[in-house]
Amino acid sequence: MEQPVTWTVHRSQGIVLVGRCPELESGHSDTAVQRNIMVVAVDLNQTLIVSKSGTLHGKDETDWKWWHESVPTKLRALALAKYTVIISSNQGRLTDLDGNEVPEAALFKRKLEHVMRALQIPVTLLVACANDLNRKPRQGLWPMIPNLTGNDGCGIDKTLDIAQLQCVSMIILVGLPGAGKTSYYHRVLQNYGFERLDAHSYESRQSFILAVDEAVLQRIPIVIDDLNIDIENRKTWTLLASKHGIRVDAFLFTTSADLCIHNDTVRALGGPLMNQEIRSVYPRLQFLDLVPRLEKPTTGEGFGAVYEVDFKV
């Protein structure tokens, strides 16, 4: 009996056609699949499949083949390793301007049902149907993945190598604008229960310091999200930590200056999805002035440990 494929159209943020093929009876348990938090996302055309005829979209629902014979084997191995498999594709020809499916959509869905069943693993297909924020390489599809795959976050593995974080009360982020500090907090440090205090949210340096002091008094583990590029600037925090008798660690972001400039520009001009805090482009002359002033933090300043963080997309 063929595995059923369900199709839905999501319109909460643009137009996305979603196809889902459930796992086979001989596969993993539903619980294991729903708790996956590792994702392998692959493009469809020219990555997963190509047409047999050599045409761009194929002549009919059977006009396809694997891009390479190893494709299904590789994806099955990833599924066995508890990865959630996501296929994504840009297809501007499947809906009209109002988001209603056109006849071409029926052919596309029949073909993709063959593809998903042939993989013999649980798979979710996300199709961006319009030139909106979901169209790759834009990032609109990513926020949909947790809900579509049944992952509510309960399966996140928080056992990182940084075991010392359990006894740390304050973390100082050190790096140029665009180095990835805030993203790293949301992706990693927030999972440890740290609250973020952001210098951009306060009218003055003094009010920022007072807020940090108050959080420490309340025994709230905090991350200080600011440039913190030189010893003199960081001294404020190491002295405060010493006064309260708490441990403070530093995280140095090693992102190159050129990549920081790129990231800063993408963030400022990327719209709400990329720039939820509505930050403008950092002034370039001021940025270039910061580069030679960046001093690598050391334990000699009073930090319990110093970690280096490389930029990752």
Secondary structure, 3 states (H helix, E strand, C coil): CCCCCEEEEECCCCCEEEEEECCCCCCCCHHHHHCCCEEEEEECECCCEECCCCCCCCCCCCCCEECCCCHHHHHHHHHHCCEEEEEEEECCCCECCCCCECHHHHHHHHHHHHHHHHHCCCEEEEEECCCCCCCCCCCCCHHHHHHHHCCCCCCCCCCCCCHHHHHCCEEEEECCCCCCHHHHHHHCHHHHCCEEEEHHHCCCHHHHHHHHHHHHHCCCCEEEECCCCCHHHHHHHHHHHHHHCCCEEEEEECCCHHHHHHHHHHHHHCCCCCCCCCCCCCCHHHHHHHHHHCCCCCHHHCCCCEEEECCCC
